[in-house]
Amino acid sequence: MIKENIKPLIWGILIGAIGLLIVIFWTGWVVTRGTAEAEGREIVKEAVLEQLVPICVAQYHQDPNKVEKFTKLKDKAYYLRDDYVKESGWATMPGSESPVRGVADKCAKQIIALE
């Protein structure tokens, strides 16, 4: 009698375990290492940009030709504005030789929003 019940019990446990794994991964209760690392990198990137964009905007405010450059920036197509911010030097952080990736786009959006 016990041998007759073991096979369905094992199949039930196996199917239940597989079903449970599917549910917990699908709902996001469990995250793989790769996903966690990717999300962590994205959070760090956003945090760094959040700190650097105000520096870019401050450099715009210190530019003696900011009114003229603002007009040129405003006249540019939205997808070219980040290039103009890079050319103007506002996205290059003090002590750095080149602009930080991602800063120019967000900086351009904030400068345009100042209007």
OpenMM code with the backbone's topology and positions (N, CA, C; nanometers):
from openmm import Vec3, app, unit

residues = "MET ILE LYS GLU ASN ILE LYS PRO LEU ILE TRP GLY ILE LEU ILE GLY ALA ILE GLY LEU LEU ILE VAL ILE PHE TRP THR GLY TRP VAL VAL THR ARG GLY THR ALA GLU ALA GLU GLY ARG GLU ILE VAL LYS GLU ALA VAL LEU GLU GLN LEU VAL PRO ILE CYS VAL ALA GLN TYR HIS GLN ASP PRO ASN LYS VAL GLU LYS PHE THR LYS LEU LYS ASP LYS ALA TYR TYR LEU ARG ASP ASP TYR VAL LYS GLU SER GLY TRP ALA THR MET PRO GLY SER GLU SER PRO VAL ARG GLY VAL ALA ASP LYS CYS ALA LYS GLN ILE ILE ALA LEU GLU".split()
positions = [
    Vec3(0.0814, -0.1187, 0.0000),
    Vec3(0.0000, 0.0000, 0.0000),
    Vec3(0.0867, 0.1264, 0.0000),
    Vec3(0.1953, 0.1263, 0.0721),
    Vec3(0.2835, 0.2433, 0.0766),
    Vec3(0.3542, 0.2610, -0.0573),
    Vec3(0.3970, 0.1513, -0.1202),
    Vec3(0.4648, 0.1601, -0.2487),
    Vec3(0.3726, 0.2182, -0.3552),
    Vec3(0.2447, 0.1943, -0.3452),
    Vec3(0.1485, 0.2470, -0.4431),
    Vec3(0.1345, 0.3981, -0.4319),
    Vec3(0.1548, 0.4536, -0.3135),
    Vec3(0.1364, 0.5971, -0.2910),
    Vec3(0.2647, 0.6779, -0.3129),
    Vec3(0.3787, 0.6148, -0.3171),
    Vec3(0.5057, 0.6876, -0.3297),
    Vec3(0.5215, 0.7506, -0.4677),
    Vec3(0.4917, 0.6780, -0.5725),
    Vec3(0.5098, 0.7306, -0.7084),
    Vec3(0.4239, 0.8560, -0.7324),
    Vec3(0.2946, 0.8577, -0.7024),
    Vec3(0.2160, 0.9811, -0.7203),
    Vec3(0.2654, 1.0945, -0.6289),
    Vec3(0.3133, 1.0601, -0.5099),
    Vec3(0.3643, 1.1605, -0.4183),
    Vec3(0.4888, 1.2283, -0.4758),
    Vec3(0.5813, 1.1494, -0.5291),
    Vec3(0.7035, 1.2050, -0.5886),
    Vec3(0.6690, 1.2919, -0.7094),
    Vec3(0.5787, 1.2445, -0.7950),
    Vec3(0.5368, 1.3253, -0.9101),
    Vec3(0.4700, 1.4550, -0.8639),
    Vec3(0.3912, 1.4498, -0.7625),
    Vec3(0.3257, 1.5695, -0.7091),
    Vec3(0.4258, 1.6703, -0.6555),
    Vec3(0.5249, 1.6211, -0.5819),
    Vec3(0.6291, 1.7097, -0.5286),
    Vec3(0.7086, 1.7727, -0.6427),
    Vec3(0.7444, 1.6921, -0.7429),
    Vec3(0.8220, 1.7414, -0.8566),
    Vec3(0.7452, 1.8477, -0.9346),
    Vec3(0.6208, 1.8192, -0.9653),
    Vec3(0.5388, 1.9162, -1.0403),
    Vec3(0.5137, 2.0416, -0.9566),
    Vec3(0.4893, 2.0242, -0.8284),
    Vec3(0.4693, 2.1393, -0.7398),
    Vec3(0.5927, 2.2267, -0.7306),
    Vec3(0.7104, 2.1641, -0.7215),
    Vec3(0.8353, 2.2409, -0.7131),
    Vec3(0.8598, 2.3198, -0.8409),
    Vec3(0.8372, 2.2565, -0.9549),
    Vec3(0.8555, 2.3257, -1.0833),
    Vec3(0.7554, 2.4400, -1.0953),
    Vec3(0.6307, 2.4125, -1.0572),
    Vec3(0.5284, 2.5186, -1.0609),
    Vec3(0.5636, 2.6348, -0.9692),
    Vec3(0.6138, 2.6035, -0.8510),
    Vec3(0.6527, 2.7072, -0.7568),
    Vec3(0.7675, 2.7917, -0.8121),
    Vec3(0.8675, 2.7279, -0.8723),
    Vec3(0.9785, 2.8022, -0.9327),
    Vec3(0.9301, 2.8953, -1.0432),
    Vec3(0.8408, 2.8457, -1.1256),
    Vec3(0.7862, 2.9285, -1.2340),
    Vec3(0.7160, 3.0500, -1.1761),
    Vec3(0.6331, 3.0292, -1.0751),
    Vec3(0.5562, 3.1391, -1.0159),
    Vec3(0.6482, 3.2409, -0.9493),
    Vec3(0.7459, 3.1973, -0.8699),
    Vec3(0.8275, 3.2950, -0.7976),
    Vec3(0.9202, 3.3735, -0.8905),
    Vec3(0.9670, 3.3133, -0.9984),
    Vec3(1.0491, 3.3889, -1.0934),
    Vec3(0.9640, 3.4805, -1.1797),
    Vec3(0.8466, 3.4346, -1.2184),
    Vec3(0.7586, 3.5134, -1.3048),
    Vec3(0.7064, 3.6362, -1.2328),
    Vec3(0.6741, 3.6233, -1.1047),
    Vec3(0.6206, 3.7361, -1.0287),
    Vec3(0.7290, 3.8303, -0.9793),
    Vec3(0.8551, 3.7885, -0.9858),
    Vec3(0.9640, 3.8754, -0.9434),
    Vec3(0.9997, 3.8602, -0.7970),
    Vec3(0.9497, 3.7595, -0.7305),
    Vec3(0.9842, 3.7380, -0.5903),
    Vec3(1.1296, 3.6976, -0.5757),
    Vec3(1.1843, 3.6341, -0.6767),
    Vec3(1.3237, 3.5924, -0.6772),
    Vec3(1.3875, 3.6528, -0.8014),
    Vec3(1.5062, 3.7082, -0.7849),
    Vec3(1.5765, 3.7720, -0.8958),
    Vec3(1.7098, 3.7008, -0.9140),
    Vec3(1.7451, 3.6782, -1.0387),
    Vec3(1.8735, 3.6139, -1.0656),
    Vec3(1.9875, 3.7127, -1.0408),
    Vec3(2.1060, 3.6607, -1.0280),
    Vec3(2.2241, 3.7435, -1.0021),
    Vec3(2.2468, 3.8431, -1.1160),
    Vec3(2.2333, 3.7967, -1.2393),
    Vec3(2.2555, 3.8844, -1.3546),
    Vec3(2.1566, 3.9999, -1.3574),
    Vec3(2.0310, 3.9714, -1.3280),
    Vec3(1.9291, 4.0767, -1.3260),
    Vec3(1.9574, 4.1764, -1.2140),
    Vec3(1.9957, 4.1257, -1.0976),
    Vec3(2.0266, 4.2135, -0.9850),
    Vec3(2.1461, 4.3039, -1.0173),
    Vec3(2.2475, 4.2484, -1.0823),
    Vec3(2.3642, 4.3288, -1.1183),
    Vec3(2.3283, 4.4353, -1.2216),
    Vec3(2.2453, 4.3983, -1.3191),
    Vec3(2.2040, 4.4953, -1.4211),
    Vec3(2.1217, 4.6079, -1.3588),
    Vec3(2.0313, 4.5729, -1.2695),
    Vec3(1.9508, 4.6747, -1.2030),
    Vec3(2.0381, 4.7630, -1.1143),
    Vec3(2.1356, 4.7028, -1.0478),
    Vec3(2.2275, 4.7794, -0.9639),
    Vec3(2.3093, 4.8779, -1.0450),
    Vec3(2.3591, 4.8329, -1.1610),
    Vec3(2.4351, 4.9236, -1.2484),
    Vec3(2.3483, 5.0408, -1.2935),
    Vec3(2.2233, 5.0136, -1.3264),
    Vec3(2.1325, 5.1194, -1.3718),
    Vec3(2.1044, 5.2192, -1.2595),
    Vec3(2.0876, 5.1696, -1.1380),
    Vec3(2.0639, 5.2578, -1.0232),
    Vec3(2.1856, 5.3462, -0.9981),
    Vec3(2.3047, 5.2891, -1.0065),
    Vec3(2.4275, 5.3664, -0.9855),
    Vec3(2.4430, 5.4714, -1.0946),
    Vec3(2.4158, 5.4326, -1.2182),
    Vec3(2.4265, 5.5265, -1.3308),
    Vec3(2.3334, 5.6461, -1.3098),
    Vec3(2.2105, 5.6192, -1.2709),
    Vec3(2.1144, 5.7275, -1.2480),
    Vec3(2.1577, 5.8157, -1.1308),
    Vec3(2.2134, 5.7544, -1.0263),
    Vec3(2.2587, 5.8324, -0.9110),
    Vec3(2.3755, 5.9244, -0.9491),
    Vec3(2.4664, 5.8734, -1.0289),
    Vec3(2.5801, 5.9551, -1.0733),
    Vec3(2.5316, 6.0705, -1.1609),
    Vec3(2.4410, 6.0404, -1.2529),
    Vec3(2.3878, 6.1465, -1.3390),
    Vec3(2.3131, 6.2515, -1.2566),
    Vec3(2.2422, 6.2068, -1.1556),
    Vec3(2.1687, 6.2989, -1.0696),
    Vec3(2.2626, 6.3974, -1.0008),
    Vec3(2.3846, 6.3537, -0.9732),
    Vec3(2.4826, 6.4406, -0.9091),
    Vec3(2.5584, 6.5279, -1.0084),
    Vec3(2.5774, 6.4804, -1.1313),
    Vec3(2.6588, 6.5533, -1.2286),
    Vec3(2.5796, 6.6543, -1.3121),
    Vec3(2.4535, 6.6293, -1.3349),
    Vec3(2.3735, 6.7200, -1.4179),
    Vec3(2.3666, 6.8603, -1.3568),
    Vec3(2.3475, 6.8759, -1.2250),
    Vec3(2.3490, 7.0125, -1.1701),
    Vec3(2.4815, 7.0851, -1.1917),
    Vec3(2.5917, 7.0116, -1.1947),
    Vec3(2.7219, 7.0743, -1.2234),
    Vec3(2.7229, 7.1254, -1.3671),
    Vec3(2.6687, 7.0472, -1.4576),
    Vec3(2.6594, 7.0879, -1.5984),
    Vec3(2.5746, 7.2147, -1.6114),
    Vec3(2.4611, 7.2183, -1.5432),
    Vec3(2.3733, 7.3357, -1.5489),
    Vec3(2.4439, 7.4570, -1.4873),
    Vec3(2.5179, 7.4360, -1.3799),
    Vec3(2.5934, 7.5462, -1.3174),
    Vec3(2.6996, 7.5994, -1.4128),
    Vec3(2.7640, 7.5109, -1.4874),
    Vec3(2.8635, 7.5554, -1.5856),
    Vec3(2.7969, 7.6348, -1.6977),
    Vec3(2.6746, 7.5979, -1.7327),
    Vec3(2.5986, 7.6761, -1.8305),
    Vec3(2.5742, 7.8171, -1.7765),
    Vec3(2.5342, 7.8271, -1.6501),
    Vec3(2.5063, 7.9584, -1.5900),
    Vec3(2.6307, 8.0456, -1.5826),
    Vec3(2.7484, 7.9856, -1.5729),
    Vec3(2.8726, 8.0624, -1.5643),
    Vec3(2.9269, 8.1020, -1.7013),
    Vec3(2.8683, 8.0505, -1.8070),
    Vec3(2.9149, 8.0820, -1.9426),
    Vec3(2.8787, 8.2266, -1.9757),
    Vec3(2.9756, 8.3104, -2.0145),
    Vec3(2.9457, 8.4504, -2.0457),
    Vec3(2.8562, 8.4667, -2.1689),
    Vec3(2.8537, 8.3688, -2.2570),
    Vec3(2.7700, 8.3759, -2.3776),
    Vec3(2.6455, 8.2888, -2.3650),
    Vec3(2.5956, 8.2710, -2.2443),
    Vec3(2.4877, 8.1756, -2.2237),
    Vec3(2.3585, 8.2141, -2.2959),
    Vec3(2.3298, 8.3426, -2.3094),
    Vec3(2.2058, 8.3832, -2.3769),
    Vec3(2.2116, 8.3447, -2.5248),
    Vec3(2.3221, 8.3741, -2.5872),
    Vec3(2.3404, 8.3396, -2.7286),
    Vec3(2.3402, 8.1880, -2.7481),
    Vec3(2.4104, 8.1172, -2.6604),
    Vec3(2.4175, 7.9715, -2.6718),
    Vec3(2.2834, 7.9057, -2.6404),
    Vec3(2.2065, 7.9669, -2.5499),
    Vec3(2.0736, 7.9131, -2.5195),
    Vec3(1.9840, 7.9199, -2.6427),
    Vec3(1.9921, 8.0311, -2.7145),
    Vec3(1.9124, 8.0455, -2.8365),
    Vec3(1.9513, 7.9404, -2.9387),
    Vec3(2.0819, 7.9183, -2.9539),
    Vec3(2.1275, 7.8159, -3.0477),
    Vec3(2.0833, 7.6772, -3.0028),
    Vec3(2.0915, 7.6525, -2.8727),
    Vec3(2.0493, 7.5224, -2.8192),
    Vec3(1.9012, 7.4992, -2.8440),
    Vec3(1.8232, 7.6021, -2.8228),
    Vec3(1.6789, 7.5916, -2.8413),
    Vec3(1.6433, 7.5672, -2.9879),
    Vec3(1.7207, 7.6236, -3.0786),
    Vec3(1.6938, 7.6070, -3.2214),
    Vec3(1.7345, 7.4696, -3.2746),
    Vec3(1.8181, 7.3985, -3.2008),
    Vec3(1.8625, 7.2650, -3.2438),
    Vec3(1.7477, 7.1651, -3.2302),
    Vec3(1.7526, 7.0634, -3.3144),
    Vec3(1.6580, 6.9524, -3.2990),
    Vec3(1.6889, 6.8830, -3.1663),
    Vec3(1.5873, 6.8250, -3.1037),
    Vec3(1.6047, 6.7676, -2.9701),
    Vec3(1.7126, 6.6600, -2.9655),
    Vec3(1.7307, 6.5883, -3.0748),
    Vec3(1.8305, 6.4819, -3.0755),
    Vec3(1.9721, 6.5343, -3.0996),
    Vec3(1.9880, 6.6612, -3.1300),
    Vec3(2.1196, 6.7215, -3.1489),
    Vec3(2.1625, 6.8085, -3.0312),
    Vec3(2.0718, 6.8292, -2.9375),
    Vec3(2.1012, 6.9185, -2.8256),
    Vec3(2.2136, 6.8665, -2.7372),
    Vec3(2.2184, 6.7351, -2.7165),
    Vec3(2.3256, 6.6820, -2.6311),
    Vec3(2.4627, 6.7039, -2.6944),
    Vec3(2.4694, 6.6947, -2.8270),
    Vec3(2.5961, 6.7215, -2.8950),
    Vec3(2.6390, 6.8672, -2.8763),
    Vec3(2.5423, 6.9582, -2.8807),
    Vec3(2.5728, 7.1000, -2.8628),
    Vec3(2.6215, 7.1275, -2.7201),
    Vec3(2.5597, 7.0620, -2.6227),
    Vec3(2.6028, 7.0782, -2.4828),
    Vec3(2.7451, 7.0268, -2.4662),
    Vec3(2.7770, 6.9142, -2.5318),
    Vec3(2.9137, 6.8615, -2.5260),
    Vec3(3.0114, 6.9596, -2.5898),
    Vec3(2.9752, 7.0143, -2.7067),
    Vec3(3.0616, 7.1096, -2.7770),
    Vec3(3.0846, 7.2360, -2.6940),
    Vec3(2.9823, 7.2768, -2.6218),
    Vec3(2.9935, 7.3976, -2.5394),
    Vec3(3.0819, 7.3757, -2.4178),
    Vec3(3.1062, 7.2500, -2.3835),
    Vec3(3.1933, 7.2196, -2.2707),
    Vec3(3.1231, 7.2097, -2.1367),
    Vec3(2.9924, 7.2250, -2.1349),
    Vec3(2.9189, 7.2218, -2.0086),
    Vec3(2.9138, 7.0810, -1.9488),
    Vec3(2.9147, 6.9788, -2.0324),
    Vec3(2.9043, 6.8407, -1.9841),
    Vec3(3.0392, 6.7829, -1.9426),
    Vec3(3.1464, 6.8582, -1.9625),
    Vec3(3.2789, 6.8135, -1.9197),
    Vec3(3.2976, 6.8583, -1.7758),
    Vec3(3.3131, 6.7634, -1.6876),
    Vec3(3.3242, 6.7929, -1.5456),
    Vec3(3.4611, 6.8527, -1.5149),
    Vec3(3.4679, 6.9381, -1.4130),
    Vec3(3.5966, 6.9964, -1.3746),
    Vec3(3.6994, 6.8872, -1.3447),
    Vec3(3.8169, 6.9008, -1.4008),
    Vec3(3.9229, 6.8027, -1.3826),
    Vec3(3.9177, 6.6879, -1.4815),
    Vec3(3.8183, 6.6882, -1.5689),
    Vec3(3.8030, 6.5818, -1.6678),
    Vec3(3.8374, 6.6370, -1.8060),
    Vec3(3.8767, 6.5478, -1.8948),
    Vec3(3.9135, 6.5913, -2.0298),
    Vec3(3.8006, 6.5746, -2.1302),
    Vec3(3.7046, 6.4883, -2.0998),
    Vec3(3.5955, 6.4647, -2.1937),
    Vec3(3.4627, 6.4614, -2.1191),
    Vec3(3.3530, 6.4822, -2.1910),
    Vec3(3.2214, 6.4806, -2.1266),
    Vec3(3.1867, 6.3429, -2.0711),
    Vec3(3.1093, 6.3425, -1.9651),
    Vec3(3.0631, 6.2184, -1.9051),
    Vec3(2.9408, 6.1709, -1.9825),
    Vec3(2.9414, 6.0426, -2.0187),
    Vec3(2.8325, 5.9859, -2.0984),
    Vec3(2.6982, 5.9997, -2.0255),
    Vec3(2.5992, 6.0517, -2.0968),
    Vec3(2.4641, 6.0628, -2.0426),
    Vec3(2.4341, 6.1968, -1.9792),
    Vec3(2.5364, 6.2706, -1.9397),
    Vec3(2.5144, 6.3981, -1.8720),
    Vec3(2.4594, 6.5018, -1.9689),
    Vec3(2.5114, 6.5053, -2.0893),
    Vec3(2.4747, 6.6095, -2.1852),
    Vec3(2.3263, 6.6069, -2.2187),
    Vec3(2.2698, 6.4912, -2.2360),
    Vec3(2.1285, 6.4811, -2.2716),
    Vec3(2.0395, 6.5353, -2.1599),
    Vec3(2.0647, 6.4904, -2.0381),
    Vec3(1.9834, 6.5369, -1.9254),
    Vec3(2.0094, 6.6853, -1.8966),
    Vec3(2.1314, 6.7272, -1.9162),
    Vec3(2.1653, 6.8667, -1.8960),
    Vec3(2.0913, 6.9556, -1.9965),
    Vec3(2.0907, 6.9143, -2.1217),
    Vec3(2.0198, 6.9897, -2.2251),
    Vec3(1.8712, 7.0020, -2.1913),
    Vec3(1.8124, 6.8939, -2.1436),
    Vec3(1.6704, 6.8979, -2.1062),
    Vec3(1.6468, 6.9951, -1.9921),
    Vec3(1.7365, 6.9967, -1.8936),
    Vec3(1.7189, 7.0887, -1.7796),
    Vec3(1.7422, 7.2330, -1.8217),
    Vec3(1.8369, 7.2561, -1.9091),
    Vec3(1.8623, 7.3931, -1.9553),
    Vec3(1.7416, 7.4452, -2.0336),
    Vec3(1.6869, 7.3628, -2.1210),
    Vec3(1.5687, 7.4026, -2.1980),
    Vec3(1.4521, 7.4312, -2.1040),
    Vec3(1.4419, 7.3532, -1.9958),
    Vec3(1.3329, 7.3716, -1.9005),
    Vec3(1.3468, 7.5016, -1.8214),
    Vec3(1.4662, 7.5626, -1.8217),
    Vec3(1.4873, 7.6878, -1.7476),
    Vec3(1.4139, 7.8047, -1.8102),
    Vec3(1.3784, 7.7933, -1.9349),
    Vec3(1.3157, 7.9038, -2.0086),
    Vec3(1.1929, 7.9551, -1.9379),
] * unit.nanometer
topology = app.Topology()
chain = topology.addChain("A")
for resn in residues:
    res = topology.addResidue(resn, chain)
    for name in ("N", "CA", "C"):
        topology.addAtom(name, app.Element.getBySymbol(name[0]), res)
